[in-house]
Amino acid sequence: MKSRRFLFIVVLVALVAVGLAVGNGSSAAPEHVAVPASGTNASALASSNTVWFCPGAPAKVYPASAGRVTLSNIGDAAAEADVTDLADDGTPTHTQLRVPADSVVTRPRDAFGGPGALTVETFGGRVVVEEGITASKAFESTPCATRTSTHWYFAAGSTPRGVEQWLVITNPYASDAKVDVTLRTSGGVRKPDDLQAMDVARRSRSVIAVHDYAVRLDRVAVEVDAEVGSVVASQVSVFTADAGGPGAAQTIGSPAPASEWTLLGGIARRHASTYVAIANVGDETAQVDVQATDAHKKASISPLILTVVQDAVVWVQLGECEGAAAKTCLTIPDGTHYMVDVRAEQNVSIVAQSFSRYEIASGALATTTALGAITPERSYVFGRSSPSDAVGTSIAVFNPSGVAASVDVSTTTGGRVTRLSTLQHVVLGPGAQVTLSVPRSRRGPNPDAAVTLTSSQPVFVERTIIVEDEASTSAGVVAG
């Protein structure tokens, strides 16, 4: 009799535990989609029903009216989107939006409510969500995240005079999160008391002015670790006139470090400031090889070998190697299109991120950043290609495999899928890179379009959009 009673109690406890788990789950945002095996992709389109997490820009710098949200449906059926604004003032706003098949819908950020993070749940179709900034001499468009994580990493941050570095941490779930923020800087490792065991309330975001904790430092890498809960982190670097010219660069972080990173789409420009930031987040000193390859000649450029001690962050300059910069500079001739491989020996965990400031045709400065890629994939989607003031959009593709890859590119907008013949069956030999220009209309305004790229072999890709007074570079969404 006692054994039966004991068994009944055990079963009852188990049922209560399951009930609590289900109850908690139902009150939180839906589960994020599965990601590729590497676990390092922050954005992956795995099904017709996907949840997107958009941290947004800091309200102290850019009002909600400067933000843009783009929903691109590359599916052949209409989709419904439920958008929840986790407003900074604590008043959530819910909006429903229909996205027709094969179409792109862009809305001002303030159409969904006041400043804050967005959670976008999509049903039907296949919808990709991007968020960005459109302001005078500030432009960004980057995929929102489709997963939360207990860890986020950024390598390229800087806080000299005239530069602000912002960290935005979003908790979309129904329970509070607690995070630690580590700053690896040119002045050593910093763990500010205010940023340790920091509460991020449920369904809210925390906006941190990193430049207030790491003042006037050339190099600032950021790590976010959640002690409790799971979050999304993004970084926004803002340049003012005191920094030589306005600009902005935004990116979602990497959920994991790795021992090897690929960065592509580089062009050696005269008088440009282009770097690869490398942060050693491992447990020991890393010997790091930085190898550039000329995309046209398929020839390797003399590598740079660095010793990066634990918790250090090093910026490698790409091109324009003169004076003191020559010691940590990779010599790349002007005009060269290149990709960069960053590899740490002994599998030490590092993070690699590009950062660039260069002059565009209008005379304004472009400010771009992108985390390196870790795992190549066969299919990618970009949510947009032609904002209203776009000058040009290009996609860099690198084939790391030992066999040739055949690449197809299509654009989707206005209920149509277009497959331009010049962008079909583009052959990339082993180790080859190509930069493809997204076609533009010669007869009138270019409607914004989603871009889908598929390849017979796993490849790396990166998109660059140049507008009249700025530019944006970002990775694509992995389309499983």
Beta strands, then each sheet from edge to edge (+ up, - down):
strand 1: 44-45
strand 2: 51-54
strand 3: 67-73
strand 4: 79-87
strand 5: 93-99
strand 6: 103-108
strand 7: 116-123
strand 8: 127-135
strand 9: 138-143
strand 10: 151-154
strand 11: 163-171
strand 12: 177-185
strand 13: 188-190
strand 14: 198-200
strand 15: 204-209
strand 16: 220-228
strand 17: 232-239
strand 18: 247-252
strand 19: 260-267
strand 20: 273-280
strand 21: 286-294
strand 22: 299-308
strand 23: 313-318
strand 24: 329-330
strand 25: 337-344
strand 26: 350-359
strand 27: 365-371
strand 28: 377-382
strand 29: 390-398
strand 30: 405-413
strand 31: 416-418
strand 32: 426-428
strand 33: 433-437
strand 34: 450-467
strand 35: 471-474
strand 36: 477-479
sheet 1: 1+ 36+ 28- 34+ 29- 33+
sheet 2: 1+ 36+ 28- 34+ 30- 31+
sheet 3: 1+ 36+ 28- 34+ 35-
sheet 4: 1+ 36+ 28- 34+ 30- 32+
sheet 5: 2+ 7- 4+ 5-
sheet 6: 6+ 3- 8+ 9-
sheet 7: 10+ 16- 12+ 13-
sheet 8: 10+ 16- 12+ 14-
sheet 9: 15+ 11- 17+ 18-
sheet 10: 19+ 25- 21+ 22-
sheet 11: 24+ 23+ 20- 26+ 27-
end
